[in-house]
């Protein structure tokens, strides 16, 4: 039986999907963008602030599901421009203590709400 995960501490889905789904110990998280869940506004003042908001949203979903960054096994990062890679990578990495997950980072033509970064994750607990 799959368990749907939703929290008000991360942005509400903007389409027909859940923030995350737990299936057989795996947590499959939908992509998170830099939307402030308290007011629904997109954080776009800098790639630094945008990335931190994405990671705070991810943390909120992980916590709601009783997972943590140490449980993340796979990440996908979507960027509007590969020139943002270094700064996003530095901020992303600061949320992990060790045992970094597998990951790919790709540049795409566009992202929801005109943001510059979207990150999805898969976590696992036995």
RODRENSE-403231 format. One record per atom (N, C-alpha, C, O): residue number from 1; x, y, z; atom name; residue in three letters. Coordinates in Angstrom, 3 decimals. Atoms other than C-alpha are relative to their C-alpha. Layout:
BEGIN
> num  east  north  up  atome  residu
> NUM  X  Y  Z  CA  ALA
...
//
This chain:
BEGIN
> num  east  north  up  atome  residu
> 1  0.837  -1.180  0.000  N  UNK
> 1  0.000  0.000  0.000  CA  UNK
> 1  0.884  1.246  0.000  C  UNK
> 1  1.766  1.374  0.850  O  UNK
> 2  -0.752  -1.243  0.068  N  UNK
> 2  1.418  3.391  -0.989  CA  UNK
> 2  -0.571  1.018  0.981  C  UNK
> 2  -1.776  1.059  1.232  O  UNK
> 3  0.410  -1.053  -0.931  N  UNK
> 3  1.323  6.273  1.467  CA  UNK
> 3  0.326  1.351  -0.627  C  UNK
> 3  1.464  1.600  -1.024  O  UNK
> 4  -0.176  -1.345  0.540  N  UNK
> 4  0.839  9.824  0.215  CA  UNK
> 4  0.531  0.907  1.104  C  UNK
> 4  0.051  0.861  2.237  O  UNK
> 5  -0.597  -0.930  -0.951  N  UNK
> 5  2.955  12.483  1.938  CA  UNK
> 5  -0.284  1.416  -0.473  C  UNK
> 5  0.026  1.777  -1.608  O  UNK
> 6  0.231  -1.420  0.257  N  UNK
> 6  1.850  16.114  2.082  CA  UNK
> 6  0.210  0.759  1.293  C  UNK
> 6  -0.174  0.284  2.362  O  UNK
> 7  -0.200  -0.855  -1.160  N  UNK
> 7  2.862  18.898  4.452  CA  UNK
> 7  -0.247  1.450  -0.391  C  UNK
> 7  0.033  1.856  -1.519  O  UNK
> 8  0.193  -1.432  0.247  N  UNK
> 8  1.903  22.544  4.740  CA  UNK
> 8  1.315  0.765  0.135  C  UNK
> 8  1.368  1.960  -0.155  O  UNK
> 9  -1.313  -0.628  -0.145  N  UNK
> 9  5.605  23.247  5.464  CA  UNK
> 9  0.793  0.014  -1.306  C  UNK
> 9  1.933  0.479  -1.339  O  UNK
> 10  -0.573  -0.063  1.346  N  UNK
> 10  6.371  22.815  1.743  CA  UNK
> 10  -1.126  0.468  -0.915  C  UNK
> 10  -2.297  0.364  -0.552  O  UNK
> 11  1.046  -0.508  0.892  N  UNK
> 11  4.539  24.303  -1.242  CA  UNK
> 11  -0.998  -1.081  -0.403  C  UNK
> 11  -0.625  -2.230  -0.640  O  UNK
> 12  1.037  0.923  0.464  N  UNK
> 12  1.253  22.677  -2.180  CA  UNK
> 12  0.252  -0.316  -1.475  C  UNK
> 12  0.736  0.539  -2.215  O  UNK
> 13  -0.160  0.344  1.417  N  UNK
> 13  1.345  20.814  -5.497  CA  UNK
> 13  -0.768  0.979  -0.892  C  UNK
> 13  -1.859  1.436  -0.550  O  UNK
> 14  0.644  -0.922  0.937  N  UNK
> 14  0.535  23.024  -8.477  CA  UNK
> 14  -0.594  -0.767  -1.179  C  UNK
> 14  -0.825  -0.205  -2.249  O  UNK
> 15  0.573  0.860  1.031  N  UNK
> 15  -0.871  20.118  -10.475  CA  UNK
> 15  -0.502  -1.287  0.630  C  UNK
> 15  -0.548  -1.398  1.855  O  UNK
> 16  0.539  1.259  -0.514  N  UNK
> 16  -2.287  16.599  -10.146  CA  UNK
> 16  1.105  -0.971  0.428  C  UNK
> 16  1.344  -1.982  -0.232  O  UNK
> 17  -1.048  0.857  -0.548  N  UNK
> 17  0.537  15.091  -8.057  CA  UNK
> 17  0.107  0.232  1.499  C  UNK
> 17  -0.447  1.199  2.022  O  UNK
> 18  -0.234  -0.126  -1.440  N  UNK
> 18  1.581  14.574  -4.434  CA  UNK
> 18  1.417  0.510  0.232  C  UNK
> 18  2.278  0.381  -0.638  O  UNK
> 19  -1.352  -0.435  -0.330  N  UNK
> 19  4.588  16.091  -2.711  CA  UNK
> 19  0.946  -1.195  0.020  C  UNK
> 19  2.093  -1.099  -0.417  O  UNK
> 20  -0.812  1.215  -0.047  N  UNK
> 20  5.854  12.554  -2.132  CA  UNK
> 20  -0.909  -1.205  0.202  C  UNK
> 20  -2.054  -1.085  0.638  O  UNK
> 21  0.697  1.265  -0.191  N  UNK
> 21  4.797  8.921  -2.071  CA  UNK
> 21  0.999  -0.985  0.608  C  UNK
> 21  2.139  -1.084  0.154  O  UNK
> 22  -0.815  1.061  -0.589  N  UNK
> 22  6.171  6.148  0.159  CA  UNK
> 22  -0.509  -1.328  -0.530  C  UNK
> 22  -1.705  -1.614  -0.464  O  UNK
> 23  0.339  1.326  0.521  N  UNK
> 23  6.242  2.675  -1.423  CA  UNK
> 23  1.137  -0.954  0.339  C  UNK
> 23  2.268  -0.761  -0.106  O  UNK
> 24  -0.987  1.034  -0.344  N  UNK
> 24  8.067  -0.338  0.045  CA  UNK
> 24  1.295  0.574  0.561  C  UNK
> 24  2.379  0.123  0.189  O  UNK
> 25  -1.175  -0.587  -0.628  N  UNK
> 25  10.444  1.798  2.113  CA  UNK
> 25  0.637  1.129  -0.792  C  UNK
> 25  1.496  1.840  -0.270  O  UNK
> 26  -0.521  -1.084  0.827  N  UNK
> 26  11.195  4.188  -0.759  CA  UNK
> 26  -0.902  1.221  0.106  C  UNK
> 26  -2.127  1.101  0.110  O  UNK
> 27  0.715  -1.265  0.044  N  UNK
> 27  10.187  7.839  -0.613  CA  UNK
> 27  0.334  0.643  -1.342  C  UNK
> 27  1.484  0.997  -1.599  O  UNK
> 28  -0.163  -0.636  1.301  N  UNK
> 28  9.685  9.265  -4.097  CA  UNK
> 28  -0.543  1.415  0.106  C  UNK
> 28  -1.750  1.617  0.240  O  UNK
> 29  0.401  -1.390  -0.188  N  UNK
> 29  9.638  13.050  -3.863  CA  UNK
> 29  -0.127  0.701  -1.350  C  UNK
> 29  0.750  0.595  -2.207  O  UNK
> 30  0.173  -0.837  1.187  N  UNK
> 30  8.239  15.297  -6.568  CA  UNK
> 30  1.017  1.130  0.028  C  UNK
> 30  1.543  1.482  1.084  O  UNK
> 31  -0.932  -1.114  0.074  N  UNK
> 31  10.453  18.098  -7.771  CA  UNK
> 31  -0.475  1.180  0.826  C  UNK
> 31  -1.655  1.528  0.825  O  UNK
> 32  0.297  -1.175  -0.809  N  UNK
> 32  10.622  21.059  -5.433  CA  UNK
> 32  0.644  1.214  -0.633  C  UNK
> 32  1.780  1.156  -1.104  O  UNK
> 33  -0.517  -1.271  0.483  N  UNK
> 33  11.047  24.645  -6.557  CA  UNK
> 33  -0.038  1.005  1.150  C  UNK
> 33  -0.524  0.693  2.238  O  UNK
> 34  -0.157  -1.003  -1.056  N  UNK
> 34  11.672  27.843  -4.594  CA  UNK
> 34  -1.270  0.793  0.248  C  UNK
> 34  -1.313  2.003  0.027  O  UNK
> 35  1.237  -0.667  -0.410  N  UNK
> 35  8.147  28.623  -3.483  CA  UNK
> 35  -0.042  0.012  1.523  C  UNK
> 35  0.127  -1.022  2.170  O  UNK
> 36  0.135  -0.127  -1.441  N  UNK
> 36  7.744  29.933  0.038  CA  UNK
> 36  -1.377  -0.556  0.375  C  UNK
> 36  -2.393  -0.015  -0.061  O  UNK
> 37  1.295  0.608  -0.300  N  UNK
> 37  5.019  27.689  1.521  CA  UNK
> 37  -0.924  0.880  0.843  C  UNK
> 37  -2.138  0.676  0.842  O  UNK
> 38  0.848  -0.828  -0.862  N  UNK
> 38  3.803  30.364  3.939  CA  UNK
> 38  -0.801  1.038  -0.779  C  UNK
> 38  -1.873  1.449  -0.336  O  UNK
> 39  0.733  -1.024  0.753  N  UNK
> 39  2.783  32.861  1.236  CA  UNK
> 39  -0.158  -0.327  -1.486  C  UNK
> 39  -0.797  0.427  -2.220  O  UNK
> 40  0.137  0.419  1.390  N  UNK
> 40  3.061  31.001  -2.084  CA  UNK
> 40  0.837  0.788  -0.992  C  UNK
> 40  0.694  0.608  -2.201  O  UNK
> 41  -0.828  -0.811  0.890  N  UNK
> 41  5.598  33.472  -3.472  CA  UNK
> 41  1.262  -0.738  -0.427  C  UNK
> 41  1.853  -1.486  0.351  O  UNK
> 42  -1.239  0.569  0.519  N  UNK
> 42  8.500  32.386  -5.659  CA  UNK
> 42  1.173  0.823  0.521  C  UNK
> 42  1.163  2.052  0.444  O  UNK
> 43  -1.220  -0.650  -0.463  N  UNK
> 43  11.898  33.178  -4.148  CA  UNK
> 43  0.950  0.060  -1.192  C  UNK
> 43  1.422  -0.977  -1.658  O  UNK
> 44  -0.850  -0.122  1.182  N  UNK
> 44  13.979  34.551  -7.014  CA  UNK
> 44  1.010  1.129  0.120  C  UNK
> 44  1.546  1.592  -0.887  O  UNK
> 45  -0.914  -1.129  -0.193  N  UNK
> 45  16.168  37.259  -5.472  CA  UNK
> 45  1.430  -0.346  -0.386  C  UNK
> 45  2.171  0.518  -0.855  O  UNK
> 46  -1.339  0.459  0.380  N  UNK
> 46  19.336  35.186  -6.045  CA  UNK
> 46  -0.038  -1.517  -0.091  C  UNK
> 46  -0.906  -2.153  0.508  O  UNK
> 47  -0.053  1.456  0.099  N  UNK
> 47  20.284  31.628  -6.978  CA  UNK
> 47  0.332  -0.600  1.363  C  UNK
> 47  -0.075  -1.721  1.667  O  UNK
> 48  -0.323  0.431  -1.365  N  UNK
> 48  21.674  31.341  -3.433  CA  UNK
> 48  -1.285  -0.191  0.812  C  UNK
> 48  -1.517  -1.260  1.377  O  UNK
> 49  1.249  0.078  -0.768  N  UNK
> 49  18.317  32.110  -1.801  CA  UNK
> 49  -0.975  -0.994  -0.625  C  UNK
> 49  -1.678  -1.711  0.087  O  UNK
> 50  0.897  0.924  0.693  N  UNK
> 50  16.406  30.150  -4.431  CA  UNK
> 50  0.349  -1.453  0.351  C  UNK
> 50  -0.536  -2.254  0.649  O  UNK
> 51  -0.427  1.371  -0.299  N  UNK
> 51  18.460  27.002  -3.818  CA  UNK
> 51  -0.265  -0.358  1.452  C  UNK
> 51  -0.723  -1.463  1.745  O  UNK
> 52  0.294  0.271  -1.420  N  UNK
> 52  18.184  27.292  -0.036  CA  UNK
> 52  -1.496  -0.250  0.212  C  UNK
> 52  -1.865  -1.130  0.989  O  UNK
> 53  1.445  0.223  -0.153  N  UNK
> 53  14.376  27.580  -0.350  CA  UNK
> 53  -0.385  -1.373  -0.521  C  UNK
> 53  -1.194  -2.061  0.101  O  UNK
> 54  0.264  1.342  0.526  N  UNK
> 54  14.287  24.454  -2.521  CA  UNK
> 54  0.403  -1.051  1.028  C  UNK
> 54  -0.352  -1.987  1.290  O  UNK
> 55  -0.493  0.992  -0.974  N  UNK
> 55  16.359  22.560  0.057  CA  UNK
> 55  -0.822  0.030  1.285  C  UNK
> 55  -1.024  -1.016  1.901  O  UNK
> 56  0.887  -0.061  -1.183  N  UNK
> 56  14.174  23.818  2.944  CA  UNK
> 56  -1.319  -0.714  -0.301  C  UNK
> 56  -1.858  -1.408  0.561  O  UNK
> 57  1.233  0.688  0.379  N  UNK
> 57  11.106  22.581  1.059  CA  UNK
> 57  0.210  -1.508  -0.002  C  UNK
> 57  -0.642  -2.257  0.476  O  UNK
> 58  -0.329  1.425  0.009  N  UNK
> 58  12.769  19.205  0.514  CA  UNK
> 58  0.100  -0.527  1.426  C  UNK
> 58  -0.436  -1.590  1.741  O  UNK
> 59  -0.144  0.411  -1.402  N  UNK
> 59  13.695  19.006  4.196  CA  UNK
> 59  -1.364  -0.148  0.664  C  UNK
> 59  -1.578  -1.090  1.428  O  UNK
> 60  1.340  0.065  -0.587  N  UNK
> 60  10.072  19.701  5.172  CA  UNK
> 60  -0.731  -1.266  -0.428  C  UNK
> 60  -1.389  -1.904  0.394  O  UNK
> 61  0.653  1.221  0.483  N  UNK
> 61  8.793  16.842  2.996  CA  UNK
> 61  0.669  -1.222  0.610  C  UNK
> 61  -0.015  -2.151  1.038  O  UNK
> 62  -0.715  1.125  -0.626  N  UNK
> 62  11.505  14.483  4.278  CA  UNK
> 62  -0.439  -0.175  1.454  C  UNK
> 62  -0.735  -1.288  1.888  O  UNK
> 63  0.394  0.073  -1.417  N  UNK
> 63  10.633  15.333  7.894  CA  UNK
> 63  -1.435  -0.482  0.168  C  UNK
> 63  -1.717  -1.287  1.056  O  UNK
> 64  1.403  0.429  -0.074  N  UNK
> 64  6.893  14.900  7.300  CA  UNK
> 64  -0.108  -1.506  -0.197  C  UNK
> 64  -0.973  -2.152  0.394  O  UNK
> 65  0.013  1.440  0.284  N  UNK
> 65  7.640  11.400  5.998  CA  UNK
> 65  0.879  -0.795  0.966  C  UNK
> 65  0.991  -2.014  0.833  O  UNK
> 66  -0.923  0.618  -0.965  N  UNK
> 66  10.062  10.655  8.891  CA  UNK
> 66  1.263  -0.538  -0.664  C  UNK
> 66  1.781  -1.585  -0.277  O  UNK
> 67  -1.269  0.289  0.659  N  UNK
> 67  13.078  10.550  6.573  CA  UNK
> 67  0.918  1.198  0.229  C  UNK
> 67  0.481  2.244  0.710  O  UNK
> 68  -0.956  -1.100  -0.079  N  UNK
> 68  16.214  12.686  6.536  CA  UNK
> 68  0.918  -0.013  -1.203  C  UNK
> 68  0.852  -0.920  -2.032  O  UNK
> 69  -0.932  -0.049  1.120  N  UNK
> 69  18.919  13.723  4.116  CA  UNK
> 69  0.919  -1.224  -0.023  C  UNK
> 69  1.392  -1.626  -1.086  O  UNK
> 70  -0.847  1.197  -0.051  N  UNK
> 70  20.935  10.715  5.306  CA  UNK
> 70  -0.665  -1.207  -0.670  C  UNK
> 70  0.012  -2.192  -0.965  O  UNK
> 71  0.734  1.091  0.643  N  UNK
> 71  18.237  8.477  3.753  CA  UNK
> 71  -0.108  0.178  -1.522  C  UNK
> 71  -0.577  -0.725  -2.215  O  UNK
> 72  0.130  -0.275  1.431  N  UNK
> 72  18.424  10.071  0.284  CA  UNK
> 72  1.002  -0.850  -0.777  C  UNK
> 72  2.194  -0.874  -0.468  O  UNK
> 73  -0.856  0.872  0.816  N  UNK
> 73  19.767  7.651  -2.330  CA  UNK
> 73  0.180  0.512  -1.427  C  UNK
> 73  1.126  0.114  -2.106  O  UNK
> 74  -0.056  -0.472  1.391  N  UNK
> 74  19.116  9.507  -5.611  CA  UNK
> 74  -0.600  1.397  -0.086  C  UNK
> 74  -1.637  1.684  0.513  O  UNK
> 75  0.452  -1.381  0.176  N  UNK
> 75  18.727  13.138  -6.620  CA  UNK
> 75  0.093  0.379  -1.471  C  UNK
> 75  1.000  -0.056  -2.180  O  UNK
> 76  -0.078  -0.606  1.320  N  UNK
> 76  17.967  14.925  -9.854  CA  UNK
> 76  -0.117  1.512  0.176  C  UNK
> 76  -1.043  2.005  0.819  O  UNK
> 77  0.017  -1.463  -0.042  N  UNK
> 77  18.779  18.620  -10.213  CA  UNK
> 77  -0.212  0.503  -1.424  C  UNK
> 77  0.509  0.127  -2.348  O  UNK
> 78  0.278  -0.650  1.273  N  UNK
> 78  17.288  20.628  -13.064  CA  UNK
> 78  0.380  1.472  0.137  C  UNK
> 78  -0.037  2.141  1.083  O  UNK
> 79  -0.425  -1.391  -0.015  N  UNK
> 79  18.881  23.989  -13.853  CA  UNK
> 79  -0.444  0.708  -1.274  C  UNK
> 79  -0.504  0.104  -2.345  O  UNK
> 80  0.346  -0.797  1.183  N  UNK
> 80  17.786  26.767  -16.180  CA  UNK
> 80  1.248  0.349  -0.804  C  UNK
> 80  1.159  0.690  -1.984  O  UNK
> 81  -1.257  -0.372  0.644  N  UNK
> 81  21.460  27.403  -16.981  CA  UNK
> 81  1.129  -0.734  0.726  C  UNK
> 81  1.238  -0.630  1.948  O  UNK
> 82  -1.077  0.760  -0.624  N  UNK
> 82  24.494  25.182  -16.348  CA  UNK
> 82  1.040  0.902  0.664  C  UNK
> 82  1.849  0.427  1.460  O  UNK
> 83  -0.902  -0.937  -0.672  N  UNK
> 83  26.423  28.312  -15.330  CA  UNK
> 83  -0.350  0.172  1.480  C  UNK
> 83  0.448  0.715  2.243  O  UNK
> 84  0.422  -0.062  -1.406  N  UNK
> 84  24.481  28.093  -12.037  CA  UNK
> 84  0.505  -1.194  0.807  C  UNK
> 84  0.354  -1.235  2.028  O  UNK
> 85  -0.369  1.275  -0.620  N  UNK
> 85  25.951  24.661  -11.296  CA  UNK
> 85  0.842  0.159  1.261  C  UNK
> 85  0.504  -0.424  2.291  O  UNK
> 86  -0.922  -0.081  -1.134  N  UNK
> 86  28.785  25.658  -8.947  CA  UNK
> 86  -0.696  0.490  1.271  C  UNK
> 86  -0.524  -0.099  2.338  O  UNK
> 87  0.650  -0.542  -1.196  N  UNK
> 87  26.661  27.758  -6.590  CA  UNK
> 87  -1.090  -0.939  0.517  C  UNK
> 87  -1.199  -1.153  1.724  O  UNK
> 88  1.035  0.954  -0.417  N  UNK
> 88  23.738  25.308  -6.551  CA  UNK
> 88  0.660  -1.224  0.636  C  UNK
> 88  0.200  -1.701  1.673  O  UNK
> 89  -0.702  1.175  -0.510  N  UNK
> 89  26.153  22.405  -6.004  CA  UNK
> 89  0.534  0.226  1.411  C  UNK
> 89  0.439  -0.654  2.266  O  UNK
> 90  -0.539  -0.315  -1.329  N  UNK
> 90  27.785  24.122  -3.025  CA  UNK
> 90  -1.103  0.015  1.058  C  UNK
> 90  -0.941  -0.558  2.136  O  UNK
> 91  1.112  -0.085  -0.953  N  UNK
> 91  24.465  24.867  -1.317  CA  UNK
> 91  -0.624  -1.373  0.206  C  UNK
> 91  -0.848  -1.787  1.343  O  UNK
> 92  0.548  1.365  -0.063  N  UNK
> 92  23.013  21.423  -2.133  CA  UNK
> 92  0.870  -0.870  0.906  C  UNK
> 92  0.358  -1.542  1.802  O  UNK
> 93  -0.919  0.840  -0.763  N  UNK
> 93  26.096  19.724  -0.690  CA  UNK
> 93  0.014  0.309  1.483  C  UNK
> 93  0.286  -0.578  2.292  O  UNK
> 94  -0.030  -0.383  -1.415  N  UNK
> 94  25.852  21.656  2.586  CA  UNK
> 94  -1.122  -0.647  0.811  C  UNK
> 94  -1.078  -0.620  2.041  O  UNK
> 95  1.115  0.642  -0.703  N  UNK
> 95  22.626  19.794  3.448  CA  UNK
> 95  0.274  -1.480  0.296  C  UNK
> 95  -0.518  -2.132  0.977  O  UNK
> 96  -0.368  1.396  -0.236  N  UNK
> 96  24.365  16.397  3.480  CA  UNK
> 96  1.256  -0.042  0.856  C  UNK
> 96  2.152  0.786  0.695  O  UNK
> 97  -1.171  0.122  -0.859  N  UNK
> 97  26.856  15.252  6.118  CA  UNK
> 97  1.024  -0.970  -0.577  C  UNK
> 97  2.227  -0.740  -0.460  O  UNK
> 98  -0.894  0.993  0.597  N  UNK
> 98  28.316  12.224  4.331  CA  UNK
> 98  -0.836  -0.923  -0.866  C  UNK
> 98  -2.053  -0.764  -0.957  O  UNK
> 99  0.708  0.964  0.842  N  UNK
> 99  27.417  9.382  1.995  CA  UNK
> 99  -0.959  0.691  -0.960  C  UNK
> 99  -2.171  0.482  -0.918  O  UNK
> 100  0.810  -0.733  0.965  N  UNK
> 100  26.224  11.636  -0.795  CA  UNK
> 100  -0.772  -0.966  -0.898  C  UNK
> 100  -0.261  -2.032  -1.243  O  UNK
> 101  0.796  0.865  0.880  N  UNK
> 101  23.432  10.169  -2.952  CA  UNK
> 101  0.507  0.041  -1.446  C  UNK
> 101  1.282  0.917  -1.827  O  UNK
> 102  -0.226  -0.064  1.445  N  UNK
> 102  23.708  9.313  -6.622  CA  UNK
> 102  -0.753  1.217  -0.520  C  UNK
> 102  -1.743  1.647  0.072  O  UNK
> 103  0.636  -1.237  0.467  N  UNK
> 103  22.806  12.327  -8.742  CA  UNK
> 103  0.324  0.255  -1.460  C  UNK
> 103  1.379  -0.127  -1.966  O  UNK
> 104  -0.305  -0.614  1.282  N  UNK
> 104  22.492  13.856  -12.143  CA  UNK
> 104  -0.495  1.427  0.061  C  UNK
> 104  -1.432  1.759  0.787  O  UNK
> 105  0.383  -1.405  0.111  N  UNK
> 105  22.281  17.528  -12.985  CA  UNK
> 105  -0.114  0.305  -1.477  C  UNK
> 105  0.804  0.032  -2.251  O  UNK
> 106  0.229  -0.301  1.405  N  UNK
> 106  20.802  18.706  -16.258  CA  UNK
> 106  -0.512  1.429  -0.146  C  UNK
> 106  -1.215  1.953  0.718  O  UNK
> 107  0.548  -1.312  0.349  N  UNK
> 107  20.113  22.050  -17.863  CA  UNK
> 107  -1.210  -0.230  -0.901  C  UNK
> 107  -1.181  -1.064  -1.805  O  UNK
> 108  1.244  0.151  0.758  N  UNK
> 108  16.610  22.419  -19.258  CA  UNK
> 108  -0.418  1.356  -0.561  C  UNK
> 108  0.059  2.400  -0.115  O  UNK
> 109  0.440  -1.243  0.654  N  UNK
> 109  14.873  24.987  -21.438  CA  UNK
> 109  -0.845  0.871  0.923  C  UNK
> 109  -0.763  2.097  0.859  O  UNK
> 110  0.855  -0.768  -0.896  N  UNK
> 110  12.364  26.006  -18.764  CA  UNK
> 110  -0.445  -0.836  1.174  C  UNK
> 110  -0.477  -2.064  1.101  O  UNK
> 111  0.478  0.653  -1.216  N  UNK
> 111  11.097  25.187  -15.287  CA  UNK
> 111  -1.283  0.677  0.462  C  UNK
> 111  -1.546  1.818  0.082  O  UNK
> 112  1.252  -0.587  -0.472  N  UNK
> 112  7.753  25.764  -13.535  CA  UNK
> 112  0.208  1.357  0.688  C  UNK
> 112  1.186  1.564  1.406  O  UNK
> 113  0.005  -1.328  -0.628  N  UNK
> 113  7.027  29.345  -12.454  CA  UNK
> 113  1.223  0.836  -0.377  C  UNK
> 113  1.486  1.857  0.259  O  UNK
> 114  -1.166  -0.761  0.433  N  UNK
> 114  10.164  30.529  -14.285  CA  UNK
> 114  1.186  -0.074  0.943  C  UNK
> 114  2.067  0.785  0.894  O  UNK
> 115  -1.101  0.121  -0.958  N  UNK
> 115  12.492  29.314  -11.516  CA  UNK
> 115  1.276  -0.452  -0.702  C  UNK
> 115  1.256  -0.819  -1.877  O  UNK
> 116  -1.298  0.386  0.546  N  UNK
> 116  16.166  28.508  -12.034  CA  UNK
> 116  0.460  -1.383  0.430  C  UNK
> 116  1.372  -1.950  -0.171  O  UNK
> 117  -0.420  1.310  -0.502  N  UNK
> 117  16.418  25.266  -10.060  CA  UNK
> 117  -1.212  -0.774  0.513  C  UNK
> 117  -2.090  -0.222  1.176  O  UNK
> 118  0.990  0.937  -0.528  N  UNK
> 118  14.192  22.265  -9.343  CA  UNK
> 118  0.756  -1.260  0.383  C  UNK
> 118  1.626  -1.719  -0.357  O  UNK
> 119  -0.693  1.189  -0.487  N  UNK
> 119  15.307  19.254  -7.311  CA  UNK
> 119  -1.018  -1.032  0.444  C  UNK
> 119  -1.958  -0.722  1.176  O  UNK
> 120  0.809  1.119  -0.483  N  UNK
> 120  13.677  15.869  -6.837  CA  UNK
> 120  0.929  -1.006  0.665  C  UNK
> 120  2.123  -1.054  0.369  O  UNK
> 121  -0.812  0.974  -0.732  N  UNK
> 121  14.860  13.087  -4.541  CA  UNK
> 121  -0.758  -1.292  0.205  C  UNK
> 121  -1.988  -1.325  0.230  O  UNK
> 122  0.514  1.296  -0.418  N  UNK
> 122  14.358  9.437  -3.772  CA  UNK
> 122  0.786  -0.387  1.247  C  UNK
> 122  2.014  -0.313  1.261  O  UNK
> 123  -0.627  0.425  -1.247  N  UNK
> 123  15.060  8.214  -0.236  CA  UNK
> 123  -0.435  -1.422  0.304  C  UNK
> 123  -1.431  -1.903  -0.236  O  UNK
> 124  0.330  1.385  -0.337  N  UNK
> 124  15.045  4.732  1.273  CA  UNK
> 124  0.280  -0.266  1.478  C  UNK
> 124  1.288  0.169  2.034  O  UNK
> 125  -0.169  0.522  -1.363  N  UNK
> 125  14.555  3.208  4.729  CA  UNK
> 125  -0.451  -1.437  -0.019  C  UNK
> 125  -1.530  -1.751  -0.521  O  UNK
> 126  0.368  1.425  -0.049  N  UNK
> 126  14.565  -0.539  5.309  CA  UNK
> 126  -1.114  -0.225  1.015  C  UNK
> 126  -1.560  -1.357  1.200  O  UNK
//
